[in-house]
Amino acid sequence: MRKEVKMIKVSPWVALLCIVVGVIALGAGSALADEGELLYKKLHTFVFQIKTSKSADAPKLSYGSGFVVNKEGYLLTNYHVISSKVHDEDDNYKVYVVIDDKNYEAKILGFNIIHDIAVVKIDKKFDRALTLKREAPAIGQEVYSLGLPQDLRMAIVSGTYNGVISDGPYERVFMTTPINSGMSGGPTVNSRGEVIGVNVSHLIGSLNITFSVPIGHAMLLLQEVLARKEEFALKNSYALIGEQLKQIQNSLLKELLTSKSTPPIVAGWMLASVPETLKCWGKNTTSKKKQYQAIDHFCHLKNAAYLENGNYSGSFELQYTVLENLTLSSLQFYRKISSVLASDDGLENIFLSLFDKTIQSKYACDEMVIVNPHKISFKIATCFAALTKYQDLYKLHFKAITLNRGNSYLLFKGEFNGISKENSKRFLEHHLARISFDDDGGKR
């Protein structure tokens, strides 16, 4: 059957308004395209590929982008772009800046793993450098990113500026410019072509959720490099990275120990408060036979510091799981708890046995029983693996389970990557001491 199409009469004024709006929209799109074209012409000759390889003609080990920040041959990029050279103990690789198909060997003059930035220098002078601008655009304003995506050619992409996100010691410009691999280290600029950030990452699985490092951090590093009187010694890199990891640790620990946020309550259990910058989720799961339920409260830091070969540090995650009895007797419930924990231990033992020997040692574990100020007993297991290149820093895995037999058990476990044993003790004591149970909120 053919469908009847009804014609709708439109007022001449409405039709005129639609035409005007359409023309304005086309004009805005054209203006944006013109702006991008002008910025590309103005900036692209100061943005280059930075690669790590055994020689100028050898295949790339890694690559990204960088841009000129001083006429004497200084360029900014990401630390992760040149990290392979930083960790090249046998001096097998070199860093090159590719300009008009010519490879200029670059020296690494400084880096900061907290903000994922680095300064390199080549033996070439430029007639000018890009302008760095601390002042951020207004939220919603157009910004642009330049770089060489996927080892193709120079590209400029546009998006909107959405402010700066703080996550512990990490700060990132939140934007929607669709940056891709290879554009890391390139500039993020405002509509005047002033650099407001350094392209750094995109959120995997998202549609154009991307980030850059606020240019203020890069400006501080550049000032430090230019003021340095002695040549930067790459052989001291591990000591510098260890220093910066300890800065991250101190920042995270301070936030965790001094948080004033409202302590979360999960199924009658009051927990320690956590910083408001943490991302937390909850989940309830009931067993198949509806004998017991698990209530999860999970928090983690979204950012971390890149080290090498896909390894990160300077992060943590926490998980609280309340196991509540629904229909079982006390003895049956206790046995069920024991079987759940035994299964969990098996999975963790497999995980803890997998590690990169170049990054960390084997895990060494210990167990103890403690009673907190609220007279709640815990059995706690801690496992430490030393970060072999960084003195007095460890990966910590821990698990604590309440020993009060009854209808509600609390399991507290997590990981802290890049922490000293002394600070691990402070962190665990602080959190376990604040766990209490509201007797009016449920049976125990």
KADA-V30684 format. One line per field, one symbol per residue. phi: phi as a letter, one per 30 degrees, with the letter a starting at -180 (. if undefined). burial: b if it has 9 or more other C-alpha atoms within 8 Angstrom, else e. A space follows every 10 residues. Layout:
# KADA-V30684
phi=???
burial=???
This chain:
# KADA-V30684
phi=.dddccdcdc dedddddddd dddddddddd ddddddddde ddcddbbbdc bcadaecded daaababdba ddjcbcaddd dcdddecddc hdbbcbccbh icccdccdcl abddchbacb bbdacbdabd dcbddddddj ddbbbclcdh icbebbbcac dbjcccbidc bbdcbbdddb ejcejddcbd dciddcaceb abddiccicb bbdededddd ddddddddcc ddcddcdddd dddddddded dddddddcec ddddcbhjcc cddbedddcb bbacbcdech dabcccbbba ddcacdcahi cbbibabbbc bcccdcbdde ddddddeddd dddddddddd dddcacddcb dddccbbacb bdeciccbcb cbbcbdddcb dibbcccbab bdcddlcbcc cbblbbcjbd dddddddddd dddcdbbddd cldb
burial=eeeeeeeeee eeeebeeeee eeeeeeeeee eeeebbeebb eebbebbbbb bbbbeeeeeb ebbbbbbbbb bebbbbbbbb bbbbbbebee eebbbbbbbe eebbbbebbb bbbbbbbbbb bbbeebeebb ebbeeeeeee ebbbbbbbbe eeebebbbbb bbbbebbbbb bbbbbbbbbb ebbbbbbbbb bebbbbbbbb bbeeeeebbb bbbbbebbbe bbeebeeeee eeeeeebbee bbebbbebbe bbbebbeebe eebeebebbb bbbbbeebbe eeeeebeeeb bbbbbbbbbb beebbbbbee ebbbbbbbbb bbbbbbebeb eebbeebeee eeeeeeeeee eeeeeeeeeb bbbeeeeeee bbebebbbbb bbbbbbbbeb ebbbbbbbbb bbbebbbbbb bbbbbbbbbb bebbeebeeb bbbbbbebee eeee
